[in-house]
Structure formats: C-alpha cells, structure tokens
C-alpha cells in the first residue's frame, strides 16, 4: 500500500543547492522561523518536538529563533532545558483550552494568559530561556500608534480599518500605525537585528520582560487586551507581532540556512496582507530558506480535511474540537518520518 507523502520541502535556490550537495544538517542552520497563525501550528506539533528533542539536540553553535504570535509561544518552549517536554505541555494546554459562552473580553484575555503557565511554569523556566547559551529566542510584538493605542474598542476598530486601507496601498504605511518591536536575546545580536523596512525598536529580553513580551506577541487586537508598558520597551500598548510580521518578509541571515517549519507553502508578510492575494514575501528573502510544510494530500486526510483553525472555537463543540485537534497532532508524526528520510538523503519531498 502506497503511503501518502506528508512533508513538502520548499527550498530557495541557494538552500536547494546546499541540500543537494551536503544534505540537510543541523549545523548548517543559523536561523529558525515561527509564523503567526493561532492553532494552525498544532499540525506541526510532533515535528516541533522532534526538531528540538532530536535534530538540534547536540547543537553547540548559537541558533537564533524568530517568532511572532503563536510562533513566539512555541519558540519559548524550545529555549528551555527540556524543549520537547515544554512543547508537549503547551500543545496539550492549547488543545484543551475552552471559552464559556458569554465570556467577557477581559475574561477571555485572562483565560488565554493562563496558557503561558504551561509554557513558563516557574522562574526556572524563565531563567532557562533568557540565559540559554545556544538556543536564542527572538520574538516580535507591535506597539500601537495613534488611534490604535486607544482602549476604546469602537475607536480601535476604526483605527484598524484605517490601517488596513493604508496597508493595501503600500506596506510601508503600516509604520504610521504600528511600530515593530524586536525582543532579542540579550547576549548575542541576531543576524536580522537591523531591520529597517518598517519602524523597528530593539529590546533585549530579560527575566522581567519575557512573559509580557510573549503575551504581547499573541495579543490579537479586538480579541485580546494589549500589554501595557513592557519593561525595557517603554510606555505604550503592545499587540500581536503578526500585525507587522505574520509569516515574515525580512532578510533572515546572509550565512548558512534558515529552517522554517510552516503550515502553508507560502509566506504572507503582515496580518493586514491576508486578504491581499497579490502580496507575498520577497523571494530574495527566501533564497537560503528551507520551508517544511504539510502536503495537500496529508492535510486532506486530517479531520475535516484541514489543519486546526481559530474559527474552530465557534464552529465546533469543545468535545469535537479537542478530539480533532488531538488527532491532527498525533498524525503529525508522519511529518517527522518524512523529515528523517530527508536527513538520510531522500530528496523526494523537495519541490521540483
């Protein structure tokens, strides 16, 4: 019986040439990317565990992680002493979170913030992330500007509408409404430190700002409350990093390879670009990127024929959603099997 291929590998020209000559080796990877996208990442759960429980287990050179929103939460697990266990805790907590009917905006925010206890259960975990000598966490949040900094939801909705209109004209206008904030590993400047496509502020991660920075990176406007006045970042209201960097359209690194486990075969620059089918990441930024994503055939065999989605909270009962999300997580073991074949020199998953 023929097995359905689960993993699709999309490599930029330089990355492809390297893999064809040297294979995919952990020591050749300098940066790893984690996209926004809510529960979509659950379809990668077992691959996440494998990458940091096995693939990068013997890593000695610094590896810079860059994530926004759900990607930032995932990557905070990977910088801990037992990354696979932390990733499992987070996945299980995310799978089982439920929101009671009629729950208020503030209650939804508090309930969601409780998820972070699964990622960072104590001060020891925080210290492990901030002081990790090899796995360097970097994450994105967005500081609201102008009308978007209001706490009145009606005005904020109007501000987001203006932001969307301006962004549709040109992505650079986004900087008038939100400032990108790069929270970076304090002891090792990442190769993407000097971003200048949008107004960007660099803030070193520390024990007093790690939790609020992670919370801010996942604070979706009009869904969750923004995080005020993060230590080291200055006054302001900070929101979801996906606003500026949804799937990322930045020059990650000039050296080595960039590994990008992703749930889509394409990259959308920012949150407001989701509806703009013509706006995709610059191919030059993906020249040395190795993107690992599920095949359409594998996705079609998941419950409901798709990967988990935030809208599942509204269109399913909690019992059904928890089951279906759990099934998608279990089946992601097939991605690990294909990843292992790739490491052993089987390039059949590599896009032609």
C-alpha positions in Angstrom: 0.0 0.0 0.0 1.4 3.4 -1.0 2.0 5.8 1.8 0.7 9.4 1.5 3.7 11.8 1.5 3.2 14.1 4.5 6.1 16.6 4.1 6.7 19.1 1.4 10.1 20.8 1.3 10.3 24.2 -0.5 13.8 25.5 -0.7 15.1 28.7 -2.1 17.8 28.5 -4.9 20.8 28.7 -2.5 19.2 26.4 0.0 18.3 23.8 -2.6 21.9 23.8 -4.0 23.2 23.3 -0.5 20.8 20.4 0.3 21.5 18.7 -2.9 25.3 18.8 -2.2 25.5 18.5 1.6 22.1 17.3 2.7 20.1 18.9 5.5 22.4 19.1 8.5 21.6 20.9 11.8 25.0 22.5 11.9 24.3 24.4 8.7 21.2 26.1 10.0 21.6 29.6 11.6 18.0 30.8 12.0 14.6 29.1 12.5 11.3 30.9 11.8 7.9 30.5 13.5 4.8 32.1 11.9 1.7 33.6 13.4 -1.5 31.6 12.8 -3.2 30.6 16.1 -3.8 26.8 16.4 -2.6 26.0 12.9 0.8 25.1 14.4 -0.8 22.1 16.1 -0.5 20.3 12.8 3.3 20.6 13.3 3.3 19.6 16.9 5.3 16.3 16.6 7.7 17.9 14.1 8.3 20.6 16.7 9.1 18.0 19.4 11.4 16.2 17.0 13.4 19.2 15.9 14.4 20.3 19.4 14.3 16.9 21.1 16.5 15.2 18.5 17.5 17.2 15.4 19.1 20.1 17.3 19.8 18.1 20.5 23.6 18.2 20.0 23.7 21.8 18.9 26.7 23.8 20.1 26.7 26.9 17.9 24.1 29.6 18.5 20.7 29.1 16.8 18.5 32.2 16.5 14.8 31.6 16.7 12.5 34.3 15.4 8.8 34.0 16.0 5.6 36.1 16.2 2.3 35.3 18.0 1.9 31.5 18.2 5.4 31.2 16.8 6.8 33.2 19.7 4.9 31.0 22.2 6.2 27.8 20.5 9.8 29.0 20.5 9.8 30.0 24.1 9.4 26.2 24.7 12.4 25.4 22.6 14.8 27.6 24.6 14.2 25.5 27.8 16.3 22.7 29.1 13.8 20.0 28.0 12.3 21.6 24.9 10.3 18.6 23.8 8.5 18.3 27.2 7.8 22.1 27.2 6.4 21.8 23.7 4.1 18.9 24.7 2.9 20.9 27.8 2.0 23.9 25.6 0.3 21.8 22.9 -1.8 19.9 25.4 -2.8 23.1 27.1 -3.7 24.8 23.8 -5.7 21.8 22.6 -7.8 21.8 25.8 -8.5 25.5 26.3 -12.2 26.3 26.3 -14.1 29.5 26.4 -17.5 29.5 28.0 -20.4 31.1 26.2 -20.8 34.8 27.1 -17.3 35.1 28.5 -16.3 38.7 28.6 -13.4 40.3 26.7 -11.4 40.6 30.0 -12.2 37.0 31.0 -11.1 35.7 27.6 -7.8 37.6 28.0 -7.2 36.3 31.5 -8.1 32.7 30.3 -5.7 32.9 27.4 -2.9 34.3 29.6 -3.2 31.2 31.7 -1.8 29.3 28.7 1.5 30.9 29.4 1.8 29.0 32.6 2.1 25.8 30.5 5.0 27.4 28.6 6.7 29.1 31.5 5.5 27.3 34.7 8.1 28.9 37.0 11.0 31.2 37.4 13.4 28.4 36.5 11.9 28.1 33.0 12.2 31.9 32.5 15.9 31.8 33.5 16.5 28.9 31.1 15.0 30.9 28.2 16.8 34.1 28.9 20.2 32.6 29.7 20.2 29.7 27.1 23.8 29.6 25.7 22.8 28.0 22.4 19.1 28.5 21.6 18.5 32.2 21.3 14.9 33.4 21.5 13.9 36.4 19.5 10.2 37.5 19.1 8.1 40.2 17.6 5.4 42.4 19.1 3.8 45.5 17.7 3.5 48.8 19.6 0.3 50.6 18.7 0.5 54.2 17.4 -2.1 56.9 17.1 -5.8 55.8 17.3 -4.8 52.2 17.6 -3.4 52.9 21.0 -6.8 53.6 22.4 -8.5 51.2 24.8 -12.0 52.0 23.4 -12.9 49.1 21.2 -15.0 51.1 18.8 -12.2 53.6 18.1 -9.7 50.8 17.9 -11.9 49.1 15.3 -11.9 52.3 13.3 -8.2 52.6 13.6 -7.6 49.1 12.4 -9.9 49.8 9.4 -7.7 52.8 8.5 -4.6 50.7 8.9 -6.0 48.1 6.6 -6.8 50.7 3.9 -3.4 52.3 4.1 -1.6 49.0 4.1 -3.4 47.9 1.0 -1.9 50.9 -0.8 1.6 50.2 0.4 3.0 48.0 3.2 5.3 50.8 4.4 2.3 52.8 5.6 1.9 50.2 8.3 4.7 52.0 10.2 2.4 55.0 10.8 0.0 52.8 12.8 2.2 50.2 14.5 5.9 50.0 15.4 7.6 46.7 15.2 9.4 45.7 18.4 12.1 43.1 18.2 12.7 41.4 21.5 16.0 39.7 21.1 18.4 37.5 23.0 20.5 39.9 25.1 23.9 38.2 24.8 24.0 37.5 21.0 22.7 40.0 18.5 20.7 38.2 15.8 21.6 38.4 12.1 18.2 40.2 11.5 18.8 42.8 14.2 19.0 45.8 11.9 15.6 45.6 10.3 14.6 48.8 8.5 11.6 48.0 6.2 9.3 49.3 9.0 10.0 51.4 12.1 11.6 49.0 14.4 12.7 49.1 18.1 15.1 46.6 19.5 14.7 45.5 23.1 16.8 42.9 25.0 14.9 40.0 26.6 15.3 39.8 30.4 13.6 38.0 33.3 11.3 40.9 33.9 10.0 41.3 30.3 10.0 37.8 28.9 6.4 36.9 30.0 4.8 40.3 29.0 6.7 40.2 25.6 5.4 36.7 24.8 1.8 37.8 25.9 2.0 40.9 23.7 3.2 38.9 20.7 -0.1 36.9 20.8 -2.4 39.7 21.8 -4.7 39.9 18.7 -6.4 43.4 18.6 -10.2 43.3 19.3 -9.8 39.7 20.6 -7.4 40.1 23.5 -6.2 43.1 25.5 -2.9 44.6 24.6 0.0 44.5 27.1 0.9 48.0 28.5 4.4 49.4 29.3 6.6 46.3 28.9 9.8 46.7 30.9 12.7 47.9 28.7 10.4 48.7 25.8 9.0 51.9 27.0 5.4 53.2 27.5 2.7 52.1 25.1 0.3 49.3 24.3 1.8 46.2 22.7 -0.1 43.8 20.4 0.3 40.7 18.3 3.6 40.5 16.4 1.8 39.1 13.4 0.5 42.6 12.7 3.9 43.5 11.2 5.3 40.0 10.7 2.6 37.4 10.1 4.7 34.9 8.2 7.8 37.2 7.9 9.2 39.1 4.9 12.6 40.0 6.2 16.2 39.2 5.4 16.8 36.5 8.0 20.5 35.8 7.5 23.2 36.0 4.9 25.0 33.0 6.3 24.0 29.4 6.4 20.5 28.1 6.1 17.2 29.2 7.6 14.8 26.5 8.7 11.1 27.3 8.5 8.5 24.7 9.7 5.3 26.2 8.3 1.7 25.2 7.9 1.4 26.9 4.4 3.6 26.7 1.3 3.7 30.5 1.1 4.5 33.4 3.3 2.2 36.4 3.9 4.2 39.5 5.1 1.8 41.0 7.6 -1.6 40.4 9.3 -3.3 43.0 7.0 -2.0 41.3 3.9 -4.0 38.1 4.4 -6.7 39.4 2.1 -4.2 40.8 -0.5 -3.6 37.8 -2.7 -1.0 39.6 -4.7 1.2 40.4 -1.7 3.6 37.7 -0.8 7.1 37.6 0.8 10.0 38.8 -1.4 11.7 35.7 -2.9 15.1 37.2 -2.3 14.5 36.9 1.5 13.8 33.2 0.9 16.9 32.4 -1.1 18.5 30.3 1.7 15.3 29.2 3.4 14.2 25.6 3.8 10.5 25.6 4.3 8.9 22.4 5.8 5.2 22.2 5.3 2.5 19.6 5.1 1.4 18.3 1.7 -2.1 18.9 0.4 -2.7 15.1 0.4 -1.8 14.7 4.0 -3.9 17.7 5.1 -6.9 16.2 3.2 -6.7 13.1 5.4 -7.0 15.2 8.7 -10.3 15.5 10.5 -12.4 17.9 8.5 -9.8 17.8 5.7 -7.9 20.8 7.0 -5.5 21.9 9.7 -6.7 23.3 13.0 -8.0 26.9 12.9 -9.0 29.6 15.4 -12.6 29.6 13.9 -13.0 26.0 15.3 -13.8 27.6 18.7 -17.1 28.8 17.1 -18.0 26.1 14.6 -17.4 23.1 16.8 -18.3 21.8 20.2 -15.4 21.8 22.7 -15.5 18.0 22.7 -15.3 17.7 19.0 -12.6 20.4 18.6 -10.4 18.9 21.3 -10.7 15.5 19.6 -10.0 16.8 16.1 -7.1 18.9 17.2 -5.6 16.0 19.1 -5.9 13.8 16.1 -4.1 16.3 13.9 -1.3 16.5 16.5 -1.0 12.7 16.6 -0.9 12.4 12.8 1.9 15.0 12.6 4.2 12.1 13.4 4.1 11.4 9.7 6.0 14.7 9.2 8.7 13.5 11.5 9.1 10.3 9.5 9.5 12.3 6.2 11.9 14.6 7.9 14.0 11.7 8.9 14.0 10.4 5.3 15.2 13.9 4.2 18.1 13.8 6.7 19.1 10.4 5.3 19.4 11.8 1.8 15.9 11.1 0.4 15.2 14.3 -1.5 11.8 13.1 -2.9 9.9 15.6 -0.7 11.9 18.5 -2.3 9.9 20.6 -4.7 11.0 20.4 -8.3 
